[in-house]
């Protein structure tokens, strides 16, 4: 992959009857399967949200209990990973996959997932759905934003890749995070801040509570610092894993699935986000059914033969995510 501007352009369809890699005899059965497994389950949504906040709470408790450098680093690692997980769930909210009712979906997305990380699901959705509609084209907001930037040109040497992530961890990602916050909080029409009184009320109430309870400093060191250091590094890794180091020559090579282990799922790819190819093919399927979707799709021979899978994230072997973007990959 030599650079975004030089790559072929392809749209990824999201309806089973339009998928070019499925023969006509398979389409109806697959479409029915996808329809059945696209139903939202509010209990599973709340269980996922609760699990993330439980780990965050336990991390905070352990840090306050031991109050040393080691416990702080562990807390930062877990909290940053769970912040990433909350944004993954918000991403499902952008597709209205958290609840049957759209208003309920957005309330859950904003109060528990988006607002704590300074964005709103409505603003994110306006950009993200266009990304799905116009994947890897000049109409894709993600493509346009990264096109021509040296940070997003691959392949790179191992050292340059490591430097990218190290800079994120040292705070360089603060710039990108601020850009994202601004981008998702201004109107696409006139570039002016969007009026959101519910969001404003949330922040006034939240920070007032922090001040009253004298917890502002704890919020800074245990929430804001991981959001500005580890979280940008995780977002970079996820963005690379989703669409980089690929040929973009057809639907099945425009994104990738990544084979992951338990530790990677916990720290790098929560809520089945590693199944990103399948998500692009069928974004109606919620996060808790993506593994089932992958198994179902592997029954289709053309998918099994051509769908792009990587083994793990951080290994420099040729078939890993990082190996795909490195010009020094091992065999």
N, C-alpha and C positions, 0 to 999 in steps of 0.2 A: 504493500500500500504506500504510494509515494506522496499522496496529498489529496485533500478533499476535492479540489477543483478539477483534478484529472480523472476522477473516477466516473464510471458509467452511472446513469441515473435510472432508478427503477422504483415503481410504486408497489407497495405491499398491500394486497387486497385483504379484506377482512371477512368476506362472505364465502362460505364453502362452495357455493355454486360458481364462483368466479376464479377459484384457485387453479392455476394452469397445470400444476403438478399432480392433480388428482384426476383419475379417469372418471368418466361419467357414472360408472357402476358403483364407485365408492362414495361419491359426493353426497347422495341422499342420506346414507347411513351416518356419515361423519357429521353432516349438518344436524341431524336429529340428536346425535350424541352431544354435540356442542351446545345445542339448545337446552338439553336436560341438565348439563353441568354448568350452565351460566346463571343459574338461580342464586340469588344472594342469600346468605345465612347470617342473620344479625348476631346470633350467639357466637359463631366462629369469629366474627369481626371483633366483638367485645373481648373474647378470650385472647385474641392476638394483641389488642391494645393493652389489656390487663397484664399480660406476660411481659411486655416491654417496660411498662411502668413498675412492675414488680422488681425486675432486674435493676432498674435505675434506683429504686428505693433501697434495695439491698446494698447496692454499691455505695450510696450515700451513707447508709448506716455503718458499713464496715469501715469507711474512711473516718467517720467521726469516732468510731470505737478505737481504732488503732492510731489514727492521726499521725501517720508518718509518710515519708516519700514513696515507699513501695505501695502502700494502700492507696495513695493518691493516683499513682500511675495506673494501677489496676482499675480504679474507679473511672478515670478518664477514658481508658480503653473500652470499658463496658458501656459507659454512658454515651460516648461517641458512636459506638456501634448501634446502640438502641435508638439514638436520634436518627441515624440512617434508616433503621427499621420503621420508625414512625413515618418518615417521608415515603418509604415504599408503600405503606398502607395509604398514605395520602394520594399516592399515584393511583391506587385502586379506586379511591374516592373520586378522582378526576374522571374515571370511567364509569362512575355511578355503580360500583361493585360492592359497596359496603352495606347498603340497605336498599330495600325495594322502593321506598319512597325517596324521591330525589332531595326534598328538603331535609329529611332526616339524615340522608347520606351526607349532605353538605354541612349540617350542624355537627355531626360526629367528626367529619374530616377537619373542620376548622377548630373546634374547641379542644380536641384531644391530639391532633396531628399537625395542623398547619400553623395556627397562631403561636404555639410555643416556639416555633422555629421561624417566626417573622414573615410568613407568607400566608396566602389564602388559597383554598382549593379552586375557587372560581377563576382567579388570575392565572394560576398554573394551568388549569384546564384549557384556557383559550389558546395557549401556546402548544400544549402537549398534543391536543387532538389534531392540530395542523401538522405536527410532526408525524403522526400516524398516517394522515391523509396523503402527505407528500414526502414520504420517507426518502432521504438522500437526494433530494432535488433542490433546486434554487428556491423552492417555496417552503422548504422545511426550515423552521426557525433554528433548530439545533445545528443543522448543516451550515446555514448562513453565518451563525455566530462564531463557529469554529473554523470556517474556511479561511485559509491563508495564515492562521496563527501558528507560530513555530511550535508551541506546546502541543499542538494537535496534528503535527505532521509525523508520520511514521513510514518506515521503520526508523528506530533510533538505536544507539548503542546502549548496552546495559547500564553504563554509568550515567548517561543522560536520562534514562528512565528513572533510575534511582534518585537522581537529583530532583526531578519533578515532584516525586512524592515527599522527599525530604523537605523541599521548600514549602509544600502544603503544611506539613507537620510543624514547621517553624513559623507559620503565620502568613506565608505568601498567599495562601488560599483565602485570606481575609478579603482581598481585593475582589476575587471572583464571587465570594459569598455576598458582598455588598452589591455587586452588579446584579446578581440574581434577585436579591431582595428588592432592589429598585425596579428591575424589569417586571417583576410580578406584582408591583404595586403602582404602576402607572398605566394610563389608558393607551391602548394601541393606536387610537385615532389621533389624539392631540399631544401625547407624551406628558400629560399632567397627572398628578397623583389622583388615584381613584378614591372617592368618598365611601368610606365604610364605617359607619357609626358603631356597628356591632363590634367590629375589630378594635376600634378605638376604645370602646367601653371595656373590652376584655383587657387591654393593656393598662388602662387607668386602674382598674380593679386589681389586676395582678400585681403591678408594681406598688400600689398602695399597701397591699397585704405584705409584700416583702419589706417595705419600710416599717410598717407597724410592728412586725414580728422580728425586725432586725436581722433579716435573712438575705439582704441584698448582696453582701460580700460572698456568702456561701453560694448564691445563685451564679455569681460571676465566675468563681473558681471551679464550680462543679457542673455548670450548664453552659455558660457562655464560652469558656476556654475550649472545651472539646468541640463545640459548634464551630469554632473558628480555626481549629487546628486539625484534629482527626477527621471530622466530618467532611471537610473539603477533599481530603485525600481519599476517603471512601467513595465520595461522589465521582471523583476523577476515575478511580478504578472501575466503578460501575459503568460510567460512560464509555470507557475504553472497551470494556467487556461487551457492551451492547452492540457497538457498530464499527469498531476499528479492527484493523488487521484482517479485513475480509475483502473479497473480490467485488461485492455488490453487483454481481453479474445477473442474478435472478432473485426471486423471492426467498429461496431457501439459503442464500448466502448473503443476505442483506442484514442479518443479525445472527447471533449465535446463542446456543445453549451451552452451559458449562457444567461439566460433571464435578460435583463438590462432595466434600466430606463433612462430618459433623462440625468440626471447628470452623471451616469456611462458612458454613450456613449460619453459625452463631455470630461470627465476627465480620464477615464480608458480604454474604448474600442472603439476608433474612427473607423470610416469607416467599421463598421460591423465585426470587428475582433472577436467579441464574437461568431460568427457563425463558429467556427474553425473546428468542426466535418464535417460540410457540405463542407467547403473549402478543407479538405483532401479527401473527397469523390469525389469532382469535382473541382479541382484546376483551371480549365479553366474558371470558372465563375468569372467575376471581382467583386470587392468589392461592387459596387452599385447594384448588382443583388443577393447578398447573402441572403437577407431577403426573396426575392421572391423564391429563391431556397429552403429555409427552409419550406415555406408554401407549395411548390409543393411536397417536400419529405414527409411531414406530411400526405399527401393523401395516402401514401403507408402504409398499416397496420403494416407490420413487422418493418418498420422504426419507426413509431409512438410508437410502443410497446417497442422497444429495444434501440433506440437512446438515448445517455446520455445527459441529460439537467441538468444544475444547475440553481438555483435561485440566481441571484446577485453574486457579487464578495466578498465583505468584511464582510458580516454577518457571525457569528459563528454558525448559524443554520445548521442542518445536511445536507441540500440540497444546500448549497452555496459552492462556490469554496474553500474559506478558511475553511469552515466547513468540507469539504471532506478530507482535509489534517490535521485536528486537531483531536487529540484523546480525546478532551474534548467538542465535539460538543453538542449543545443543541438539544432537540427533537423538 
